[in-house]
Amino acid sequence: MEDDIRNNLMALRRRIGEACERSGRHPDEITIVAVTKKWPATVIRTAVALGLRDIGENRVQEAEPKITELGPIARYHLVGHLQSNKVRKAVALFDVIQSVDSLKLAEEISRRAVELGRSIECLVQINASGEDSKSGVAPEDALGLIRQIYPLPALKLIGLMTIGPLTDDPDKIRTSFRTCREIFRRGGDVVGESFDTLSMGMTDDFELAIAEGSTMIRVGTALFGPRPD
């Protein structure tokens, strides 16, 4: 498994490098979040040993035993939808919550972070594609939410996250990413220099995301292969 991940990581870095070259960017601008949904703690340990320092998990309840076993060997990102009743546990486990989509959720994260004496980095999730199946704030409501969230204590608002539309049409994917990039630019005017993370792109569309300004990609299959059942 280690050799497979190593080879996949080399291939992924080549693809990132080529995408950056086409866009006039540098690969160092792109952070890889290795998404380990359904993979055991041993795979996370291997990924970290190979130099992957950011680990993404989709569900609090699945991530808890893995993070508890491994300890602070990585920067842990919650990339899936967060329910209010899981916030306290999420704040205790994760370093970054990428799926903030309401003021109510942000306020609960802030309250729990204050209680636990933690500072939590957060991204506002944008539903840039407008698909009913996706979580996230509507683009037209995003700046208002950013203005409400960023003053909250113990919550550091560092950027935006979006999930590309489920389509093979690159123009639709690009349009979605461009929508998020424009909100990101305007959000930076509100929050300041610390608003520096644009999390866009997964295994099937990260090259398009890089072309549209992504600074962080969330990749699972390209690194680890198909998820186990």
Z-matrix of the N, CA and C atoms (Angstrom, degrees):
N
C 1 1.467
C 2 1.528 1 111.62
N 3 1.345 2 116.25 1 -39.81
C 4 1.463 3 119.30 2 -178.98
C 5 1.526 4 111.11 3 -61.32
N 6 1.329 5 116.77 4 -43.64
C 7 1.470 6 119.85 5 179.61
C 8 1.523 7 110.92 6 -63.38
N 9 1.330 8 116.74 7 -39.39
C 10 1.460 9 120.30 8 178.64
C 11 1.528 10 110.75 9 -62.18
N 12 1.332 11 116.07 10 -46.14
C 13 1.469 12 119.49 11 -179.64
C 14 1.522 13 110.43 12 -64.82
N 15 1.332 14 116.37 13 -41.02
C 16 1.466 15 119.65 14 178.44
C 17 1.525 16 110.84 15 -60.14
N 18 1.321 17 116.87 16 -46.93
C 19 1.467 18 119.93 17 179.77
C 20 1.522 19 111.64 18 -65.36
N 21 1.323 20 116.96 19 -40.11
C 22 1.463 21 120.45 20 178.16
C 23 1.523 22 111.49 21 -64.90
N 24 1.324 23 115.79 22 -38.14
C 25 1.459 24 119.59 23 178.68
C 26 1.529 25 110.89 24 -65.64
N 27 1.327 26 116.81 25 -40.99
C 28 1.468 27 119.95 26 177.24
C 29 1.530 28 110.33 27 -61.71
N 30 1.330 29 116.86 28 -42.96
C 31 1.463 30 121.07 29 178.68
C 32 1.530 31 110.68 30 -64.82
N 33 1.327 32 116.75 31 -40.63
C 34 1.460 33 120.70 32 178.69
C 35 1.523 34 110.81 33 -63.65
N 36 1.323 35 116.91 34 -43.63
C 37 1.469 36 119.51 35 179.61
C 38 1.530 37 111.14 36 -64.34
N 39 1.328 38 116.82 37 -34.35
C 40 1.473 39 119.00 38 175.44
C 41 1.519 40 110.65 39 -63.82
N 42 1.323 41 116.70 40 -44.41
C 43 1.467 42 120.07 41 179.57
C 44 1.533 43 110.95 42 -63.80
N 45 1.304 44 116.72 43 -40.15
C 46 1.458 45 120.02 44 176.93
C 47 1.524 46 110.38 45 -62.71
N 48 1.336 47 115.91 46 -44.86
C 49 1.456 48 120.35 47 179.25
C 50 1.518 49 112.17 48 -59.83
N 51 1.319 50 116.02 49 -43.03
C 52 1.471 51 119.58 50 179.73
C 53 1.525 52 110.94 51 -67.29
N 54 1.320 53 116.84 52 -40.46
C 55 1.468 54 119.88 53 178.24
C 56 1.521 55 111.19 54 -64.23
N 57 1.325 56 116.65 55 -39.65
C 58 1.462 57 120.46 56 178.27
C 59 1.530 58 111.22 57 -67.09
N 60 1.316 59 116.39 58 -40.43
C 61 1.465 60 119.78 59 179.49
C 62 1.528 61 110.45 60 -61.29
N 63 1.318 62 116.97 61 -42.41
C 64 1.467 63 120.55 62 179.14
C 65 1.532 64 111.53 63 -63.95
N 66 1.328 65 116.54 64 -28.18
C 67 1.465 66 120.96 65 -175.06
C 68 1.524 67 112.94 66 -101.26
N 69 1.331 68 116.93 67 3.18
C 70 1.454 69 119.92 68 -178.63
C 71 1.517 70 113.05 69 68.12
N 72 1.325 71 116.15 70 33.46
C 73 1.457 72 121.41 71 -179.64
C 74 1.524 73 109.67 72 -118.43
N 75 1.332 74 116.25 73 173.71
C 76 1.466 75 121.67 74 179.74
C 77 1.528 76 108.85 75 -112.82
N 78 1.336 77 118.21 76 138.30
C 79 1.474 78 120.31 77 179.97
C 80 1.519 79 114.43 78 -56.03
N 81 1.331 80 117.27 79 -26.90
C 82 1.459 81 119.88 80 179.23
C 83 1.532 82 112.39 81 -65.10
N 84 1.323 83 116.66 82 -15.09
C 85 1.467 84 120.55 83 178.37
C 86 1.534 85 112.20 84 -76.13
N 87 1.335 86 116.90 85 -12.03
C 88 1.463 87 121.06 86 -172.09
C 89 1.525 88 110.55 87 -109.06
N 90 1.321 89 116.48 88 121.85
C 91 1.459 90 122.73 89 173.64
C 92 1.518 91 109.13 90 -94.20
N 93 1.323 92 116.61 91 131.20
C 94 1.460 93 122.11 92 175.75
C 95 1.522 94 108.99 93 -94.78
N 96 1.328 95 116.57 94 121.60
C 97 1.458 96 121.28 95 169.41
C 98 1.530 97 106.94 96 -100.30
N 99 1.312 98 116.18 97 113.88
C 100 1.464 99 121.63 98 -179.44
C 101 1.527 100 108.76 99 -82.02
N 102 1.321 101 116.08 100 112.91
C 103 1.464 102 120.59 101 -175.50
C 104 1.523 103 109.38 102 -88.92
N 105 1.320 104 115.96 103 117.74
C 106 1.469 105 122.04 104 -170.39
C 107 1.526 106 112.46 105 -111.36
N 108 1.316 107 116.47 106 27.35
C 109 1.463 108 120.66 107 175.47
C 110 1.530 109 110.04 108 -52.78
N 111 1.334 110 115.69 109 129.06
C 112 1.469 111 125.18 110 178.62
C 113 1.530 112 114.19 111 71.33
N 114 1.335 113 118.03 112 -1.39
C 115 1.466 114 119.73 113 176.87
C 116 1.522 115 109.31 114 -95.78
N 117 1.332 116 118.23 115 145.71
C 118 1.464 117 120.98 116 -176.23
C 119 1.531 118 112.49 117 -76.33
N 120 1.318 119 114.62 118 170.15
C 121 1.463 120 120.99 119 -179.08
C 122 1.526 121 111.74 120 -58.72
N 123 1.333 122 117.74 121 -31.55
C 124 1.465 123 119.60 122 -179.75
C 125 1.529 124 111.50 123 -62.06
N 126 1.326 125 117.50 124 -34.34
C 127 1.466 126 120.88 125 178.32
C 128 1.530 127 110.03 126 -69.52
N 129 1.323 128 116.61 127 -39.91
C 130 1.470 129 119.33 128 176.41
C 131 1.521 130 110.12 129 -61.25
N 132 1.324 131 116.49 130 -43.83
C 133 1.463 132 120.01 131 179.82
C 134 1.534 133 111.03 132 -60.45
N 135 1.315 134 116.43 133 -40.55
C 136 1.464 135 120.86 134 177.49
C 137 1.523 136 111.16 135 -64.65
N 138 1.328 137 116.70 136 -44.64
C 139 1.461 138 120.85 137 -179.95
C 140 1.528 139 110.99 138 -60.35
N 141 1.310 140 116.15 139 -42.72
C 142 1.467 141 120.29 140 179.23
C 143 1.527 142 110.63 141 -65.24
N 144 1.319 143 116.76 142 -41.06
C 145 1.469 144 120.85 143 178.36
C 146 1.528 145 111.65 144 -61.42
N 147 1.331 146 116.67 145 -27.57
C 148 1.464 147 121.34 146 179.25
C 149 1.524 148 112.70 147 -88.12
N 150 1.324 149 116.32 148 4.23
C 151 1.455 150 119.67 149 173.23
C 152 1.509 151 116.08 150 105.08
N 153 1.332 152 117.72 151 3.76
C 154 1.468 153 120.63 152 178.26
C 155 1.527 154 108.04 153 -87.10
N 156 1.298 155 116.73 154 114.65
C 157 1.464 156 121.69 155 -172.28
C 158 1.528 157 113.24 156 -102.90
N 159 1.329 158 117.34 157 -7.57
C 160 1.464 159 121.55 158 179.89
C 161 1.519 160 108.61 159 -118.63
N 162 1.332 161 116.29 160 122.47
C 163 1.464 162 122.85 161 -175.06
C 164 1.524 163 108.88 162 -119.69
N 165 1.335 164 116.59 163 130.23
C 166 1.450 165 121.29 164 -179.36
C 167 1.516 166 112.29 165 -110.07
N 168 1.319 167 116.00 166 138.19
C 169 1.459 168 122.67 167 175.14
C 170 1.523 169 108.92 168 -129.71
N 171 1.338 170 116.29 169 148.21
C 172 1.459 171 120.90 170 -176.02
C 173 1.525 172 113.77 171 -91.62
N 174 1.327 173 117.16 172 -29.94
C 175 1.454 174 120.08 173 -172.42
C 176 1.533 175 110.30 174 -130.22
N 177 1.317 176 114.97 175 134.91
C 178 1.461 177 120.73 176 -178.68
C 179 1.525 178 110.62 177 -60.24
N 180 1.328 179 116.83 178 -45.52
C 181 1.462 180 119.27 179 -173.97
C 182 1.520 181 112.49 180 -67.94
N 183 1.329 182 117.65 181 -30.75
C 184 1.463 183 119.86 182 176.67
C 185 1.526 184 110.81 183 -76.29
N 186 1.318 185 115.95 184 -36.91
C 187 1.465 186 120.18 185 -176.00
C 188 1.525 187 112.75 186 -73.25
N 189 1.324 188 117.30 187 -30.34
C 190 1.469 189 120.50 188 -170.90
C 191 1.527 190 113.40 189 -55.35
N 192 1.336 191 120.60 190 -51.85
C 193 1.475 192 117.75 191 -178.62
C 194 1.526 193 112.50 192 -66.21
N 195 1.314 194 117.46 193 -31.77
C 196 1.465 195 119.62 194 -179.94
C 197 1.525 196 111.18 195 -69.30
N 198 1.340 197 116.45 196 -47.44
C 199 1.463 198 119.73 197 -179.24
C 200 1.520 199 110.37 198 -66.93
N 201 1.330 200 116.76 199 -37.82
C 202 1.469 201 120.51 200 178.14
C 203 1.520 202 110.97 201 -61.92
N 204 1.332 203 116.23 202 -40.92
C 205 1.464 204 120.35 203 178.95
C 206 1.527 205 112.00 204 -68.15
N 207 1.324 206 116.66 205 -43.35
C 208 1.462 207 121.23 206 -171.37
C 209 1.521 208 113.29 207 -82.62
N 210 1.327 209 117.44 208 -31.56
C 211 1.457 210 120.12 209 -175.11
C 212 1.526 211 111.42 210 73.11
N 213 1.331 212 116.96 211 -167.64
C 214 1.470 213 121.54 212 -171.75
C 215 1.532 214 113.29 213 -80.07
N 216 1.329 215 116.64 214 58.04
C 217 1.469 216 119.40 215 179.27
C 218 1.526 217 112.16 216 -88.49
N 219 1.333 218 116.22 217 -7.46
C 220 1.458 219 120.70 218 -176.80
C 221 1.525 220 108.48 219 -149.62
N 222 1.324 221 114.83 220 174.14
C 223 1.455 222 122.08 221 172.13
C 224 1.531 223 105.91 222 -96.28
N 225 1.323 224 115.81 223 113.73
C 226 1.458 225 120.41 224 -171.62
C 227 1.532 226 110.54 225 -93.91
N 228 1.331 227 115.32 226 129.43
C 229 1.462 228 122.43 227 -179.27
C 230 1.522 229 109.53 228 -113.78
N 231 1.321 230 117.37 229 130.71
C 232 1.457 231 120.75 230 167.42
C 233 1.524 232 106.87 231 -89.74
N 234 1.333 233 116.47 232 115.67
C 235 1.464 234 120.53 233 -175.80
C 236 1.527 235 112.46 234 -108.91
N 237 1.333 236 117.48 235 -5.62
C 238 1.456 237 121.66 236 179.04
C 239 1.518 238 111.69 237 -99.33
N 240 1.314 239 115.70 238 172.03
C 241 1.460 240 122.19 239 -179.32
C 242 1.531 241 110.46 240 -59.90
N 243 1.333 242 116.25 241 139.16
C 244 1.464 243 121.74 242 -178.40
C 245 1.521 244 109.79 243 -113.98
N 246 1.336 245 115.83 244 121.88
C 247 1.460 246 121.24 245 175.63
C 248 1.522 247 109.51 246 -85.35
N 249 1.330 248 115.59 247 148.90
C 250 1.460 249 120.25 248 -176.09
C 251 1.525 250 112.68 249 -57.56
N 252 1.335 251 117.12 250 -35.36
C 253 1.468 252 119.22 251 -177.58
C 254 1.521 253 113.48 252 -75.43
N 255 1.329 254 116.90 253 -4.55
C 256 1.467 255 121.01 254 177.59
C 257 1.538 256 112.16 255 -106.92
N 258 1.336 257 116.90 256 3.36
C 259 1.463 258 119.79 257 -171.88
C 260 1.528 259 111.85 258 -64.81
N 261 1.323 260 118.17 259 -45.42
C 262 1.461 261 119.29 260 -176.77
C 263 1.523 262 111.44 261 -58.40
N 264 1.315 263 114.81 262 -44.69
C 265 1.468 264 119.17 263 179.71
C 266 1.527 265 110.59 264 -66.62
N 267 1.332 266 117.09 265 -40.19
C 268 1.468 267 120.68 266 179.76
C 269 1.522 268 110.98 267 -62.43
N 270 1.316 269 116.48 268 -42.18
C 271 1.470 270 120.53 269 179.96
C 272 1.521 271 110.85 270 -64.82
N 273 1.323 272 116.76 271 -34.51
C 274 1.463 273 120.29 272 178.80
C 275 1.520 274 112.31 273 -71.96
N 276 1.335 275 117.26 274 -30.73
C 277 1.463 276 121.42 275 -172.67
C 278 1.521 277 113.97 276 -93.73
N 279 1.339 278 116.93 277 -42.34
C 280 1.461 279 121.11 278 -167.37
C 281 1.520 280 112.67 279 -99.75
N 282 1.323 281 114.91 280 153.76
C 283 1.459 282 122.14 281 174.11
C 284 1.520 283 111.95 282 -92.70
N 285 1.330 284 115.83 283 -29.68
C 286 1.461 285 122.21 284 -178.13
C 287 1.523 286 109.04 285 -134.84
N 288 1.321 287 116.76 286 133.33
C 289 1.459 288 122.07 287 172.69
C 290 1.520 289 107.64 288 -113.82
N 291 1.352 290 115.68 289 113.43
C 292 1.456 291 120.42 290 -171.89
C 293 1.523 292 113.77 291 -92.51
N 294 1.329 293 118.07 292 -0.69
C 295 1.463 294 120.52 293 -167.49
C 296 1.519 295 113.30 294 -120.87
N 297 1.335 296 117.39 295 39.39
C 298 1.462 297 120.80 296 177.61
C 299 1.526 298 108.78 297 -78.90
N 300 1.341 299 116.71 298 121.21
C 301 1.460 300 118.94 299 -174.49
C 302 1.527 301 113.23 300 -132.59
N 303 1.331 302 117.72 301 11.86
C 304 1.459 303 120.12 302 177.51
C 305 1.518 304 109.64 303 -157.59
N 306 1.325 305 115.81 304 156.41
C 307 1.462 306 120.32 305 176.48
C 308 1.522 307 110.27 306 -65.11
N 309 1.336 308 117.07 307 -40.05
C 310 1.463 309 120.39 308 179.93
C 311 1.525 310 111.35 309 -57.18
N 312 1.337 311 116.40 310 -44.99
C 313 1.465 312 119.90 311 179.57
C 314 1.526 313 110.69 312 -66.28
N 315 1.322 314 117.08 313 -42.25
C 316 1.469 315 120.58 314 179.72
C 317 1.526 316 110.85 315 -61.98
N 318 1.322 317 116.79 316 -41.74
C 319 1.465 318 120.20 317 179.89
C 320 1.529 319 111.01 318 -64.27
N 321 1.319 320 116.75 319 -37.58
C 322 1.463 321 119.71 320 178.40
C 323 1.528 322 110.95 321 -68.84
N 324 1.329 323 116.96 322 -40.29
C 325 1.464 324 120.39 323 175.71
C 326 1.522 325 110.07 324 -60.14
N 327 1.331 326 116.22 325 -46.22
C 328 1.462 327 120.96 326 179.48
C 329 1.529 328 110.96 327 -60.17
N 330 1.315 329 116.89 328 -45.95
C 331 1.477 330 121.16 329 -178.48
C 332 1.519 331 111.18 330 -61.84
N 333 1.320 332 116.20 331 -45.76
C 334 1.462 333 119.85 332 -179.39
C 335 1.529 334 111.68 333 -68.52
N 336 1.323 335 116.98 334 -36.35
C 337 1.470 336 119.95 335 178.46
C 338 1.523 337 110.89 336 -64.86
N 339 1.326 338 116.74 337 -40.38
C 340 1.471 339 120.47 338 176.59
C 341 1.530 340 109.89 339 -61.54
N 342 1.331 341 116.04 340 -45.40
C 343 1.474 342 120.46 341 179.51
C 344 1.521 343 111.81 342 -57.75
N 345 1.345 344 116.15 343 -40.35
C 346 1.466 345 120.98 344 -175.30
C 347 1.525 346 112.98 345 -90.33
N 348 1.321 347 117.06 346 -0.98
C 349 1.459 348 120.40 347 -179.81
C 350 1.514 349 113.17 348 67.36
N 351 1.339 350 116.67 349 32.49
C 352 1.462 351 121.94 350 -179.23
C 353 1.518 352 110.49 351 -114.47
N 354 1.321 353 115.71 352 158.04
C 355 1.457 354 122.60 353 168.89
C 356 1.525 355 107.49 354 -115.40
N 357 1.319 356 117.24 355 122.80
C 358 1.455 357 122.04 356 -173.16
C 359 1.524 358 110.23 357 -111.19
N 360 1.326 359 116.03 358 126.17
C 361 1.454 360 120.22 359 174.16
C 362 1.531 361 108.74 360 -79.57
N 363 1.321 362 116.47 361 137.01
C 364 1.457 363 121.09 362 -176.74
C 365 1.523 364 111.40 363 -134.53
N 366 1.327 365 114.40 364 150.54
C 367 1.453 366 122.69 365 171.56
C 368 1.519 367 108.01 366 -119.44
N 369 1.317 368 116.54 367 142.00
C 370 1.457 369 120.84 368 171.70
C 371 1.520 370 108.33 369 -83.09
N 372 1.324 371 116.30 370 127.14
C 373 1.460 372 120.21 371 177.60
C 374 1.519 373 110.03 372 -86.47
N 375 1.335 374 115.45 373 126.15
C 376 1.458 375 122.94 374 179.96
C 377 1.524 376 109.01 375 -104.42
N 378 1.309 377 117.20 376 130.61
C 379 1.466 378 120.82 377 171.93
C 380 1.532 379 107.24 378 -88.79
N 381 1.330 380 115.14 379 74.99
C 382 1.468 381 120.38 380 -173.25
C 383 1.520 382 112.69 381 -70.99
N 384 1.330 383 117.06 382 -21.39
C 385 1.464 384 120.33 383 -178.69
C 386 1.528 385 112.49 384 -88.33
N 387 1.336 386 116.76 385 -15.59
C 388 1.452 387 120.68 386 -179.35
C 389 1.516 388 114.13 387 72.75
N 390 1.326 389 118.13 388 14.99
C 391 1.461 390 121.48 389 -178.65
C 392 1.529 391 110.61 390 -78.28
N 393 1.332 392 116.24 391 133.16
C 394 1.462 393 120.81 392 -178.75
C 395 1.521 394 112.48 393 -62.85
N 396 1.323 395 116.91 394 -25.73
C 397 1.464 396 120.87 395 -176.85
C 398 1.527 397 112.61 396 -76.71
N 399 1.323 398 117.61 397 -9.02
C 400 1.468 399 120.72 398 -175.86
C 401 1.519 400 111.50 399 -106.64
N 402 1.323 401 115.37 400 143.69
C 403 1.457 402 121.36 401 171.78
C 404 1.528 403 108.77 402 -77.90
N 405 1.323 404 114.71 403 172.27
C 406 1.463 405 118.96 404 177.07
C 407 1.510 406 112.18 405 122.95
N 408 1.315 407 114.92 406 154.32
C 409 1.456 408 121.26 407 178.33
C 410 1.531 409 108.96 408 -79.25
N 411 1.335 410 116.55 409 146.60
C 412 1.457 411 120.77 410 177.39
C 413 1.526 412 109.53 411 -65.87
N 414 1.325 413 118.55 412 144.28
C 415 1.471 414 120.92 413 -177.64
C 416 1.524 415 113.49 414 -52.19
N 417 1.332 416 117.07 415 -40.10
C 418 1.470 417 119.65 416 -176.83
C 419 1.529 418 112.92 417 -69.71
N 420 1.333 419 117.26 418 -16.85
C 421 1.463 420 120.98 419 179.54
C 422 1.527 421 112.91 420 -101.39
N 423 1.320 422 116.62 421 -2.87
C 424 1.470 423 120.16 422 -169.42
C 425 1.528 424 112.76 423 -67.72
N 426 1.319 425 118.08 424 -45.42
C 427 1.466 426 119.19 425 -176.75
C 428 1.522 427 111.48 426 -64.86
N 429 1.323 428 116.73 427 -37.95
C 430 1.455 429 119.51 428 176.51
C 431 1.516 430 111.38 429 -61.26
N 432 1.337 431 116.68 430 -41.50
C 433 1.458 432 120.37 431 178.60
C 434 1.525 433 110.73 432 -66.46
N 435 1.312 434 117.45 433 -41.23
C 436 1.466 435 121.02 434 177.79
C 437 1.523 436 110.47 435 -57.80
N 438 1.312 437 117.09 436 -44.93
C 439 1.479 438 120.70 437 -179.42
C 440 1.524 439 111.38 438 -62.90
N 441 1.332 440 117.06 439 -34.19
C 442 1.461 441 120.84 440 179.89
C 443 1.525 442 112.04 441 -75.57
N 444 1.324 443 116.91 442 -34.60
C 445 1.456 444 120.92 443 -172.25
C 446 1.524 445 113.24 444 -82.01
N 447 1.328 446 117.30 445 -41.94
C 448 1.467 447 117.14 446 -164.72
C 449 1.527 448 114.95 447 -63.90
N 450 1.354 449 120.89 448 -23.70
C 451 1.474 450 117.48 449 176.53
C 452 1.529 451 114.22 450 -79.49
N 453 1.330 452 119.09 451 -7.12
C 454 1.461 453 120.28 452 -174.02
C 455 1.526 454 111.48 453 -63.04
N 456 1.330 455 117.58 454 139.69
C 457 1.471 456 120.23 455 -179.29
C 458 1.521 457 112.20 456 -69.95
N 459 1.331 458 114.70 457 147.74
C 460 1.476 459 123.69 458 175.07
C 461 1.520 460 112.95 459 64.87
N 462 1.317 461 117.73 460 9.00
C 463 1.453 462 122.58 461 176.31
C 464 1.526 463 107.95 462 -122.32
N 465 1.322 464 115.77 463 118.68
C 466 1.464 465 120.80 464 -179.45
C 467 1.523 466 108.63 465 -104.48
N 468 1.321 467 116.36 466 109.49
C 469 1.457 468 121.28 467 -178.01
C 470 1.527 469 108.40 468 -84.03
N 471 1.347 470 116.03 469 112.05
C 472 1.462 471 119.99 470 -172.28
C 473 1.525 472 114.26 471 -110.16
N 474 1.351 473 117.88 472 -6.05
C 475 1.458 474 116.81 473 179.91
C 476 1.511 475 113.38 474 162.87
N 477 1.335 476 114.60 475 -155.16
C 478 1.458 477 122.89 476 -175.02
C 479 1.524 478 110.95 477 -127.68
N 480 1.330 479 114.64 478 155.57
C 481 1.459 480 122.12 479 172.02
C 482 1.519 481 108.77 480 -132.28
N 483 1.329 482 116.71 481 144.40
C 484 1.454 483 120.63 482 170.15
C 485 1.518 484 109.40 483 -145.01
N 486 1.328 485 114.89 484 159.01
C 487 1.460 486 122.72 485 174.95
C 488 1.520 487 107.15 486 -112.53
N 489 1.316 488 116.93 487 127.29
C 490 1.452 489 121.14 488 -179.14
C 491 1.521 490 112.04 489 -63.85
N 492 1.328 491 117.01 490 156.19
C 493 1.464 492 120.26 491 -179.90
C 494 1.517 493 112.20 492 -65.69
N 495 1.317 494 115.47 493 152.20
C 496 1.462 495 121.59 494 179.20
C 497 1.531 496 108.30 495 -82.67
N 498 1.315 497 115.40 496 86.86
C 499 1.458 498 121.67 497 -176.91
C 500 1.521 499 109.42 498 -158.78
N 501 1.333 500 116.30 499 157.76
C 502 1.458 501 121.06 500 174.07
C 503 1.526 502 111.42 501 -95.16
N 504 1.323 503 116.74 502 2.18
C 505 1.467 504 121.19 503 -177.79
C 506 1.524 505 109.53 504 -84.56
N 507 1.340 506 117.91 505 107.74
C 508 1.468 507 119.51 506 -176.74
C 509 1.522 508 113.12 507 -63.02
N 510 1.323 509 117.68 508 -29.36
C 511 1.468 510 119.47 509 179.58
C 512 1.521 511 111.35 510 -66.02
N 513 1.334 512 116.97 511 -39.18
C 514 1.466 513 120.02 512 177.84
C 515 1.525 514 110.85 513 -67.67
N 516 1.326 515 115.90 514 -38.30
C 517 1.468 516 119.54 515 178.38
C 518 1.529 517 110.16 516 -65.37
N 519 1.315 518 116.26 517 -45.83
C 520 1.480 519 120.69 518 178.83
C 521 1.529 520 110.72 519 -60.03
N 522 1.324 521 116.65 520 -43.17
C 523 1.462 522 119.75 521 -179.41
C 524 1.517 523 111.19 522 -59.83
N 525 1.318 524 116.13 523 -42.25
C 526 1.460 525 120.86 524 177.94
C 527 1.529 526 111.00 525 -61.84
N 528 1.309 527 116.86 526 -46.12
C 529 1.464 528 120.74 527 -179.93
C 530 1.533 529 111.30 528 -66.61
N 531 1.306 530 117.37 529 -37.09
C 532 1.467 531 119.90 530 178.32
C 533 1.520 532 111.75 531 -65.68
N 534 1.321 533 115.52 532 -38.03
C 535 1.465 534 119.43 533 176.17
C 536 1.513 535 110.55 534 -58.45
N 537 1.325 536 116.27 535 -46.10
C 538 1.463 537 120.56 536 -179.73
C 539 1.534 538 111.03 537 -67.00
N 540 1.321 539 116.47 538 -39.35
C 541 1.470 540 119.77 539 179.62
C 542 1.524 541 111.18 540 -61.78
N 543 1.325 542 117.97 541 -39.54
C 544 1.459 543 120.52 542 -179.87
C 545 1.533 544 110.86 543 -67.15
N 546 1.326 545 117.07 544 -39.79
C 547 1.467 546 119.70 545 175.47
C 548 1.527 547 110.07 546 -63.87
N 549 1.327 548 115.90 547 -39.19
C 550 1.469 549 121.22 548 177.92
C 551 1.532 550 110.91 549 -59.73
N 552 1.318 551 115.87 550 -43.96
C 553 1.473 552 119.87 551 179.45
C 554 1.521 553 110.35 552 -61.74
N 555 1.307 554 116.76 553 -45.47
C 556 1.458 555 120.77 554 -178.73
C 557 1.526 556 111.53 555 -71.55
N 558 1.333 557 116.76 556 -33.48
C 559 1.459 558 120.15 557 176.40
C 560 1.511 559 112.00 558 -63.67
N 561 1.335 560 116.25 559 -34.38
C 562 1.456 561 120.14 560 176.94
C 563 1.518 562 112.58 561 -61.98
N 564 1.332 563 116.36 562 -31.77
C 565 1.467 564 120.07 563 176.95
C 566 1.529 565 110.96 564 -67.75
N 567 1.322 566 116.50 565 -28.08
C 568 1.471 567 121.31 566 179.71
C 569 1.527 568 111.28 567 -81.93
N 570 1.331 569 116.12 568 -48.35
C 571 1.467 570 120.72 569 -170.68
C 572 1.525 571 112.46 570 -89.37
N 573 1.330 572 116.60 571 -38.97
C 574 1.457 573 120.25 572 -177.87
C 575 1.521 574 112.48 573 109.97
N 576 1.327 575 116.61 574 -164.41
C 577 1.462 576 122.44 575 -171.66
C 578 1.524 577 113.27 576 -64.40
N 579 1.309 578 118.03 577 -25.27
C 580 1.472 579 120.20 578 -178.81
C 581 1.533 580 112.04 579 -70.97
N 582 1.327 581 117.22 580 -11.44
C 583 1.465 582 122.44 581 177.71
C 584 1.521 583 106.91 582 -87.16
N 585 1.340 584 115.97 583 82.17
C 586 1.467 585 119.67 584 -166.15
C 587 1.527 586 114.29 585 -129.64
N 588 1.340 587 117.54 586 8.85
C 589 1.467 588 120.67 587 -174.65
C 590 1.524 589 110.51 588 -118.75
N 591 1.337 590 115.02 589 123.07
C 592 1.463 591 121.25 590 177.34
C 593 1.526 592 107.25 591 -121.38
N 594 1.329 593 115.46 592 100.04
C 595 1.467 594 122.34 593 -174.19
C 596 1.528 595 109.20 594 -91.91
N 597 1.324 596 115.53 595 99.41
C 598 1.466 597 122.03 596 -178.92
C 599 1.521 598 108.46 597 -140.98
N 600 1.314 599 115.73 598 138.33
C 601 1.457 600 119.84 599 173.30
C 602 1.518 601 113.28 600 105.98
N 603 1.342 602 114.09 601 132.09
C 604 1.458 603 121.70 602 174.99
C 605 1.525 604 108.20 603 -127.37
N 606 1.312 605 117.83 604 -166.86
C 607 1.461 606 121.06 605 -172.32
C 608 1.526 607 112.90 606 -51.58
N 609 1.333 608 117.78 607 -42.12
C 610 1.456 609 120.74 608 -172.57
C 611 1.521 610 114.61 609 -86.07
N 612 1.343 611 117.54 610 -14.37
C 613 1.469 612 117.39 611 -173.62
C 614 1.529 613 114.48 612 -139.09
N 615 1.337 614 117.67 613 14.15
C 616 1.464 615 117.67 614 -173.80
C 617 1.517 616 113.14 615 -67.98
N 618 1.348 617 118.15 616 -27.91
C 619 1.471 618 118.48 617 177.62
C 620 1.522 619 111.23 618 -63.44
N 621 1.332 620 116.29 619 -41.26
C 622 1.469 621 120.14 620 176.17
C 623 1.526 622 110.12 621 -65.11
N 624 1.327 623 116.91 622 -38.14
C 625 1.459 624 120.46 623 178.81
C 626 1.521 625 111.64 624 -63.88
N 627 1.314 626 116.64 625 -42.08
C 628 1.463 627 120.27 626 178.17
C 629 1.531 628 109.98 627 -62.28
N 630 1.323 629 116.65 628 -41.61
C 631 1.472 630 120.49 629 178.35
C 632 1.522 631 111.35 630 -61.05
N 633 1.329 632 116.70 631 -27.87
C 634 1.459 633 120.65 632 -177.78
C 635 1.527 634 113.21 633 -99.60
N 636 1.329 635 117.27 634 10.86
C 637 1.458 636 119.70 635 169.92
C 638 1.514 637 117.16 636 107.51
N 639 1.330 638 118.34 637 5.82
C 640 1.457 639 119.93 638 179.77
C 641 1.526 640 111.43 639 -57.65
N 642 1.337 641 115.27 640 142.38
C 643 1.464 642 120.27 641 173.73
C 644 1.527 643 111.67 642 -111.47
N 645 1.335 644 116.16 643 -5.55
C 646 1.465 645 120.44 644 -177.29
C 647 1.530 646 108.86 645 -148.67
N 648 1.337 647 116.48 646 130.38
C 649 1.463 648 120.65 647 177.63
C 650 1.523 649 108.89 648 -119.07
N 651 1.325 650 115.54 649 148.81
C 652 1.463 651 122.11 650 -176.07
C 653 1.529 652 107.62 651 -114.56
N 654 1.322 653 116.38 652 107.02
C 655 1.463 654 120.69 653 -168.39
C 656 1.526 655 110.41 654 -125.88
N 657 1.336 656 115.63 655 127.83
C 658 1.454 657 120.47 656 175.00
C 659 1.510 658 111.80 657 -119.34
N 660 1.341 659 116.66 658 -63.62
C 661 1.468 660 121.29 659 -174.42
C 662 1.514 661 112.46 660 -58.85
N 663 1.331 662 118.04 661 -40.36
C 664 1.469 663 121.00 662 -178.11
C 665 1.528 664 111.67 663 -63.86
N 666 1.322 665 117.42 664 -22.61
C 667 1.458 666 121.25 665 179.92
C 668 1.519 667 112.54 666 -96.96
N 669 1.329 668 116.58 667 -42.01
C 670 1.462 669 120.23 668 -168.62
C 671 1.531 670 113.47 669 -113.35
N 672 1.329 671 117.16 670 -5.39
C 673 1.453 672 119.98 671 -175.77
C 674 1.521 673 110.90 672 83.59
N 675 1.340 674 116.92 673 -175.05
C 676 1.470 675 119.93 674 179.60
C 677 1.518 676 111.47 675 -57.79
N 678 1.333 677 116.37 676 141.76
C 679 1.456 678 120.40 677 -179.44
C 680 1.522 679 110.96 678 -65.55
N 681 1.326 680 116.37 679 144.09
C 682 1.478 681 118.59 680 174.54
C 683 1.525 682 110.02 681 -69.72
N 684 1.319 683 115.79 682 153.06
C 685 1.474 684 120.09 683 178.96
C 686 1.527 685 110.89 684 -71.51
